Amino acid sequence: MSGKKALIVGTGLGGLATALRLSRRGYDVEMVEMYKQAGGRLNQLRSEGFTFDMAPTFFSMSYHFDEFVRDAGIEMPFSFVKIDPLYNVNFRGSDRRFIIYRDLEKLTRQFEDIEPGFRERMERFLDASGKLFFDIEKGVLSKNFRSLPDFILQMTKLPLKHLPLVLRSVWGELSRHFTSYEVRVIFSLVSFFLGATPFDTPAVYTILSYTEMVHDGYHNVEGGMYRIVEGLLREADRAGIKIHYNVMITDFDASGKRNRAFIDASGKRWEADIFVVNADAAMFRGRVFRRSGFSDERLDRMQWTLAPFTMYLGVKGRVENIHHHNYFLGERDYEQYSRGIFRNRVSLEKPYYYVNANAIFNPESAPEGCENLFILVPVPDLRFKPDWSDREQIADAVIKDLSQRTGHNIEANLLTRVVLDPVAWQNMFGLYRGSGLGLGHKMTQVGGFRPSNRDERYSNVWYTGASTVPGTGLPMVMISSKLTVQRIDDEIDSI
């Protein structure tokens, strides 16, 4: 048993998972959180009898949750179900809806008229992305990197056949396999899960197509995604883990190579033997540790993911022509829109957007006979669009567009409406410039190029979560907590 005290800054999924793993190892764990409740972006919003998942609405690679509960010594504190069909896609100006099934026979029927030989093409594509997936998961995603040379050495062990995928984009790789515009667009949407576009995302991330279509699929949680957080909080309470909310860490007190305490905005000291930061690993180094290498000026030159513009609508009546997950896209301007969205060079009057209808799986999230709609519009971060005084006009335009495309007058049937722009997301959860998923995933910002999960100066400070290794997304965050605790296990004697 350790007997040491651990302070964790942030109660996102990575922080909560790390807390329970450390508690199992005998640490006395305490947590501080800047927001009013736990979960980070995996959070919940309630309004007028409706309950909304604030951001993540599904997850993949569910076996990483299985590994976590074994390591933490707990029972699975929530129940999840596999989603099929996966999602529904509609292009503006068309009544056609493409329903994406995991069943390849059903999927083929969706595209055989526009993509001759679709089944054979998709099988070749998924076979290639599957081989890449297993090599990446085993050789990269599941490993800690003590240094950049360590990461580069590990990358050299990957089969050479994967090298072109490092140099090619997701769009370029899909264009090698498919001729249809619609097919290329639909199966490149996985890039948006990384907060990017298929034109600036390396083709190695076509592994996401394999995870959704073949490997483990997508899962939803019975009762809503926030049940994950609620379940972990129950386990934290049983373990005696103390959590303090509305605490903003702004400073630190260190001596030599050890951090002695973090200091909050009120001047209170939070002391511990070891510290784990579940805030943005790059921004924290710059704004709390005041490292010149992570100054705002330098961070602004890096690639960050798109910001979230989110809407939470409680609607009277059931909306037709939607599934649990839906993408509403433009006409044939995908490349122009994708290349312009990052730097605010497209109009947000007719944006691309995602809609989650949670009441389809979780009817308790809305009053009887009503629809619960969460809408996500990926938008420029605050570097490129600092002024969001037009947020209500943007929301109005999306509601009008969705009403036309579903045939349901949403505006006339609204029972509640909450709109959050990137400024709100930045302020609630400490997201750098309002970036939704933190640092982007270009090749010079992944693996050993990403901010390390151990601090380079203070030997008793580690990091966990989406902004360090291996990257963003719920399964990646679960892996991150495992890798961070592995390092603590291995390195605790060296502090």
Steps between C-alpha positions, in 0.01 A plus 500: 500500500629845403383723786588803285262783421405570137335822382323486165417826323186447293216250517466410135484133405881474507520656846225282649646182351848591625362577847340156530809322367721682753254442784519126430878529539464652845530871426298753698338680207357850496363683193432863408275613214444845348140424391195454721481125436720212386549363150681768302361491147323173587239702683127551532258788459142511630232741385118503529469125558754404232838340574778544243841339456714811451763364263596131447197300387661162428830316537693215341762248617289408802756243617713783638225557757524128582875536559438803719251336736732201543791728584292718734351195672138603446192372320395672177303796640279554194341299219562557132338377181631466146363743241379376161435671267796722579376828354289671236635747240312758294643738240336842466271518198424127502224297662722191499629375833791260520469264796837361607474141619772273633343218296689515171209359301263771626771761451561393141134556415542864607773571245494245219324741262767772537811288569521195269679214676448668837519182706834389357643851530384532862639157590842598363488832684400343831757223463777757458377721785457192723861390453613853575276517808652196668855613426429852630312385810772255598801708399394858576171553685578261784851628574666773703778700339773632731644721228461603137779260389316221685185578298687518170669166573162341567358642178784344300374159619168543318477316167628711211176441307336756731745781417289651217216549748718734701546721195149475356180661633181319596336649190790387282476145633124481448543636148725203423221258588178674395383712205168632634498846658237392754691190608826692543328768706302264724790274590733793557272642770706308757751787473251731665503270806859625540392862467658527156416447134596216264724733302733572794473168686767235428370186330612290796174610663303291253540248784188670638302361206608151602402557862151623404423254221668177612690495825293616797248741353339787689335482838250710688440494875167401650360817657736732311875546477521686831423172672869420446596796719229431756617140530863602547398759759320231700815288493710802598272565795531137613878531472503813718624726220429863584392736219487880522315700234532861377876491565722664239871420523705806405843454659743252657770472762802288411840429646773354283358219293187453710170682497378558856156645437260646250338830595146599402355839409409571864856432615431161656783247484429142388791286616577138411779252440412455133289706259305397190371771268180422308489846342637580156860381526640772272302794636562400864874500444475848352249674724567334838864391474571802276729311261617712208481196271126486566418870489175607335704642213657160433178308557320724252740379230406137561211311344193489723174318445182673394292672765151386601190708436230299676124521529272311737139497383195353669240452227131415523406204281713228346729608217486273196787410270768489768688223679699511822801654320459724195723707274349785299749607233519755220456439128821435305723751677663258747863580423445875481303496826751275680801705397330826599334412829817508713583861417146640487494519120155348451153624584338351808155579363498153341748295703568128510371360827434189708176417683455251784144396587561348842138415582509229231727291724422665832133607512538625857715788367186680372137536609263254334430584139795736474839495330836573659737648239869577551652685204873542447636742241881478464620862475824704505669542836541837669824580318306537176153598622518674838162674466192281549240775530329334201447171684120524514480575127717196427277288724188633324645406161580145613152453648341624177716268290429198722127575491504500120703180477294301749156642422445589866452865597753503781484872572122493547528201732797606714454442874858585596805637320854533635784621277870476596766665286880446517538776759265312734687173445832672566375650825321190631771243442823691439519411131784684327350763266176300524653208306266207551747211515830673569810461287446367150628167375735585217809278497717755681250514788446130575689242702833630620429841343198547727542659848644224717300336778789566740613852573840587360604702806319370810547132567178460701264650239324296232224573245201304375216558256440591137781756468782260577567149363344323322238760397137603501180298537359298789694177433822697451441673833453163670830388347655827616405433862654151473825633350525777759457261792748260343755781502421585861544134594832484318636841598372567852830395654687758292319805639 
